[in-house]
Amino acid sequence: METLKAYSLMLTIRFFEEAIERLFLEGRIMGTAHTCIGQEAVAVGVAAALEPRDAMTTTHRGHGHFLARGADAGRAMAELFGRETGYSHGRGGSQMMMDPSIGFYGANGITGGSIPFATGLGLDAQLKGSGRVTVCFFGDGASNQGVFHESLNIAALWKLPVLYVVENNGYAMSTSTSRGLANPHIADRAAAYGIPGVRVDGNDFFAVRDAVASLAADARDGNGPALLECTTYRLSGHSRGDPRVYRTREEEASAWQKDPILRLEAHLKSDGTLTDDAIAETRLAAHAHIDEVVHFAESSPLPKPASLTNDLFAS
C-alpha cells in the first residue's frame, strides 16, 4: 500500500506542476514558478521515511516537497492564483508557502537560504530533546554557497539532527554541474566535516526512501547530521519562459527515458501490483484531482483590499 500511495502522490505532483506551466502559458496565473518535473521520487521518497514530528525546509522549487509532506493541493494552487484560500492568503505566491502544523517550514527564494534555517531548527530540536529530525532540501548550485559550508560545519560540531538533502538535477539555473562543480559528487564534501555522505539515484523512490530512513534514524539517535545527494534531472526549464538553450533536446530525450514515474510504474507492473489498465485509471484519477484543484483555486475569492496590511511586521 505504501508504494501505491507513493505512486499516486508522484502523479499528483507531476500533474500539479504540468498544470502550473499550462496556466502560465494561458495567462491565468501571474508571476513566476519553478517546477520540479522529473524530481518527484526525491520528494516522495524523503517524505515517506519521515515521522509526523519531523521538520522540512525547501527551496524556490518546493511545490513537490510541500505536497509530499501533506499539503492540500487546492490551497497550494490557490496561493499561485493569489487567492484568499491560499496558504499565504494570496500574498506569497509560489515561493512563500509553509504549514508548520505538518512540519513544513517553508520555501525560500534565496539560493541556499533554507540551509541555516534548517540548522537552527536542528538546534531547537536538540535543546528541547524533541527527537525531531529536520530535512533540508537544496540544489547543486546552493552547495557552492558559503552558508552550506558554515551550516554543515556547525551542525557537525554540535551533532545536530539535520539531514541535508541536495537534489543534484544537473543544472544551477543554466550552469551545468560540469562547469560549476570541481567535484561533481557533492556527497564527497561531507568528509570535510566528518559526517556521512551518501549518493543515491534520485529517480529511484525506494533508494531515496531507504537512505533517508537510515540516516534519519542515526540523526535521531544523536549521531549528528548527514549529507544525502540525490542525482536526478530537471525535465522542465528553470522557471517559466526558460527556452533551455543551454542543453540539447537529445539530452532531454535521454533524461525522459529515466522518468521516475515510468520507473515506478514498471516496478508496479513487474511485481503484479498494477496492470496497464490500473495504471491508466490511476493516471486519470490524478488528472481529475488536479482539474478539481484548479477549479477550487480559480473560483476562490481574491483577498479584500482592506486586508492588505494584515500579518505584516511593519506597515
C-alpha positions, 0 to 999 in steps of 0.5 A, a space after each residue: 500500500 505504501 508504494 501505491 500511495 507513493 505512486 499516486 502522490 508522484 502523479 499528483 505532483 507531476 500533474 500539479 506542476 504540468 498544470 502550473 506551466 499550462 496556466 502560465 502559458 494561458 495567462 491565468 496565473 501571474 508571476 513566476 514558478 519553478 517546477 520540479 518535473 522529473 524530481 518527484 521520487 526525491 520528494 516522495 521518497 524523503 517524505 515517506 521515511 519521515 515521522 509526523 514530528 519531523 521538520 522540512 525546509 525547501 527551496 524556490 522549487 518546493 511545490 513537490 516537497 510541500 505536497 509530499 509532506 501533506 499539503 492540500 493541493 487546492 490551497 497550494 494552487 490557490 496561493 499561485 492564483 493569489 487567492 484568499 484560500 491560499 496558504 499565504 492568503 494570496 500574498 506569497 505566491 509560489 515561493 512563500 508557502 509553509 504549514 508548520 502544523 505538518 512540519 513544513 517550514 517553508 520555501 525560500 527564494 534565496 539560493 541556499 537560504 533554507 540551509 541555516 534555517 534548517 540548522 537552527 531548527 536542528 538546534 531547537 530540536 536538540 535543546 528541547 530533546 524533541 527527537 525531531 529530525 529536520 530535512 533540508 532540501 537544496 540544489 547543486 548550485 546552493 552547495 557552492 554557497 558559503 552558508 552550506 559550508 558554515 551550516 554543515 560545519 556547525 551542525 557537525 560540531 554540535 551533532 545536530 539532527 539535520 539531514 541535508 538533502 541536495 537534489 543534484 538535477 544537473 543544472 544551477 539555473 543554466 550552469 551545468 554541474 560540469 562547469 560549476 562543480 570541481 567535484 561533481 559528487 557533492 556527497 564527497 564534501 561531507 568528509 570535510 566535516 566528518 559526517 556521512 555522505 551518501 549518493 543515491 539515484 534520485 529517480 529511484 523512490 525506494 533508494 531515496 526512501 531507504 537512505 533517508 530512513 537510515 540516516 534519519 534514524 542515526 540523526 535521531 539517535 544523536 549521531 549528528 547530521 548527514 549529507 544525502 545527494 540525490 542525482 536526478 534531472 530537471 525535465 522542465 526549464 528553470 522557471 517559466 519562459 526558460 527556452 533551455 538553450 543551454 542543453 540539447 533536446 537529445 539530452 532531454 530525450 535521454 533524461 525522459 527515458 529515466 522518468 521516475 514515474 515510468 520507473 515506478 510504474 514498471 516496478 508496479 507492473 513487474 511485481 503484479 501490483 498494477 496492470 496497464 489498465 490500473 495504471 491508466 485509471 490511476 493516471 486519470 484519477 490524478 488528472 481529475 484531482 488536479 482539474 478539481 484543484 484548479 477549479 477550487 483555486 480559480 473560483 476562490 475569492 481574491 483577498 479584500 483590499 482592506 486586508 492588505 496590511 494584515 500579518 505584516 511586521 511593519 506597515 
